[in-house]
Amino acid sequence: MYNRLLVPYDGSRPADHAMKHAFNIAKIGLLQAKTTREINLLYVVQEIHVPPSFDYGMKLYPYSLQELTKTTPEYLKEVYQDLKNKGMEMLKSKNSEYLKESGDTAIKTHVLLGDPANKIIEFANSENIDLIIIGNVGLRGISRIRALGSVSRRVSEMASCPVLLVH
């Protein structure tokens, strides 16, 4: 039985489908085993890779204007914080959609910074997740080539727990 579910959520339609499936799995588990289930919603802020030419002491723009006083790391820190806040707002909004129906299912929200596939796998391992339910675009034919580096594919190949791909 799957007690601890992980849904990597990015606001996309496949992620919405994954959330619905997670909720249905949790409901079935509650009916069968009558124990509390936990759904973890995880949003990962993709790191921005700064070119090596951007020195840590360098100002954000090559030209010097009085208004531009932040260094690249200072600016990136603000951008990451803003993205984390927006991600948390999105997860809380999704959480509130399911709150009325949740019953004994606990829904927890988490925001991390880094490579999405790696962070999803790290989170699943550290939190003893039983099942990852992740949305997938489901490309076919030649268009599948562009998805070779997709997050869902990497998670399904590298995860130590079962992974359910939802189209």
WOTA-V18245 format. One record per backbone hydrogen bond with DSSP energy under -0.5 kcal/mol. CO is the residue of the C=O (numbers start at 1). NH is the residue of the N-H. Records with the same first field share a line. If there is no record, write none. Layout:
CO=NH  NH
This chain:
1=3
3=5  38
4=130  131
5=40
6=8  133
7=42
12=16
13=17
14=18
15=19
16=20
17=21
18=22
19=23
20=24
21=25
22=26
23=27
24=28
25=29
26=30
27=31
28=32
29=33  34
30=34
37=106
38=5  40
39=41  108
40=7  42
41=110
42=9
43=45  112
44=46
45=114
47=49
48=50
51=54
53=55
55=58
58=72
63=65
65=68
67=69
70=60
71=75
72=76
73=77
74=78
75=79
76=80
77=81
78=82
79=83
80=84
81=85
82=86
83=87
84=88
85=89
86=90
87=91
88=92
89=93
90=94
91=95
92=96
93=97
94=98
95=99
96=100
98=102
99=102
102=105
104=37  106
106=39  108
108=41
110=43
112=45
115=119
116=120
117=121
118=122
119=123
120=124
121=125
122=126
123=127
124=129
125=128
130=162
131=6  133
132=134  164
134=166
140=143
141=144
142=145
143=146
144=147
145=148
147=150
150=154
151=155
152=156
153=157
154=158
155=159
162=132
163=165
164=134  166
166=136
